[in-house]
Amino acid sequence: MECTVTWTGAAGAGSNMGFVAATGSGHIVAMDGAVDPAKPETSGANLAPRPMELVLAGTGGCTSFDIVMILKRGRHDVRGCQVKMSATRAETEPKVFTSIHMHFVVHGKGIPASALERAIQLSHEKYCSASIMLGKTAQITTSYELIEVD
């Protein structure tokens, strides 16, 4: 896996702390810092997500991918999957995640709660590299809603 991150602040792109990541799969992701009027030279312009927001989003994508795949492999009729995440970071540097809560909302037809619980467990204990990695510094908790659809 490869990624090149380039600072765009020197190019006058609207933010002193903007960056663009070019992924090995050929995609572009913009990142920016928060606005800080007290330090304009190192202030972002809030033009894109913060890098740590993308870490959280990537973790949500990783675990959601696993859950949908596990349920589909179990021949469950999955119609939708969403994970709402909230995280807390350390007060001092390095400001690692110290707690992450993931609330899964899964829509489907006839999916047993036990199958969803097992998919969440497998993702967090075996398959999701991101949540397993973040679990080294953060307490990760989960909850879910299973919504029956016609």
N, C-alpha and C positions, 0 to 999 in steps of 0.2 A: 504494500500500500504506500502510495506517495502523495504528498501535498506540498504545494509551494505557497507561502503566505507573503504578500508584498504590501509594504506600507504605502498608502496612497496620499498621506499627509504632505509629503514633499512636492507632490504634483499639483497642489492647489485644488484638490477634489472636494473642498467644502468642509473638511474636518481635519484637524491637526492629528487626530488619532484614529484615522480610518485605515482599514486593511482589507485586502481581497485575497481569498484563498482559492487557489486553482487545484482541484482534486485530481487524483490520478485517473479517475473515471471520466474526466473531462467536464466537470461542473464548476461553476463559480459561486462563491458565497462571500457576501460582504459582511464586514464586522466594523463596529465603531464603539467608541467610549461614550460615557455619560458627559453631559455638559457640566463644566466646572468653571464658573465665572471667576473664581479666585485664582485659577491657574490656566489662563487661556492658551498658553503655549503647549500644555499637555492635555487640553480639554478635547473631548470628542464633540460631535454635533448631534448625537442621537439619530444618526441617519440609517442605522442598521442594528441588528442584535449585538449584544455584548458577547465576547468569546465564551464566557461561562454559561450564558443562556443557551448557546449552541451545544455545549457539553451536555446540559440538561435535556435539551431537545433531542440530541442524538441518542441519549440513553432511553428516552421515551420511544423513539423510533425503533431502536434495537429490541427492546422488550416487547413492544406491540407486534413487531414482525414475527418474533418467536411465538407469541400467543396465538396469532391468527394461523400460523403454519402448523402449530401443534394441534389446534382444534380442527383444522381442515384435514390433517393427516388422520385424525380420529373420526373422520367422516361426519363432523358436526356441521350444521347449516349456519355458518357465521355470516351475518349480513352487515355488521359494523363493529368497529373497535376504536375506542378513544381512551387515552390516558390523560388525566388531569394531574399535573404534578406541582408540588410545592416543596421548596427546599430552603434550608437555612445554611448560611456559611459562617465560618469562624470569624470572630471579631478582629483578629490580628493576622498578619501575614504569616504563612501563606493562607489565604482565605479559602480554604478547602470547604467542600460541602460537609456539614456535620450531621445533617438529617435530611432525608428525602422521603416524601410520602407520595405514593402513586395510587390514584383512584381510577380503576378501569371501568369503563362503561361498554359492555358488549351486548350488541343486538344480535338475535338469532332465533332460530326456531328449534325448540326441543333440546336445547343445550343443557345438560345437567350441571348444577352448580359444582359438583365434584370434578367435572371435566375442566371447568374454568379454573378452579382452585389448583388443580394439578398442573395446568398449563402455566399459571403464574409461578408456581413453585419451581417447575422445571426451568423456566426462563431465568429466574433469579438465582438458582443454585447450579445450573449446568450450562446454559446456552448463551445468555446475554453477557458478552464480554464487558460491555460498558457498565452495567449495574454491578457486576461482580467486582470490577476494578474500583468503582466508587464506594462499594461496600467496605473497602479497606479503611476509609475515613468517615463514612457517613452511616448512620443507622437508617436502613431502608425499611419502610413499612408499606403495606399495601392494603387496599380494600377494593371492593368491586360492586357493581350493579349488573345484573343480568336481566336484560329487557327482552321479553318474548314478543316476536313479531309474527304476523300472519303470512 
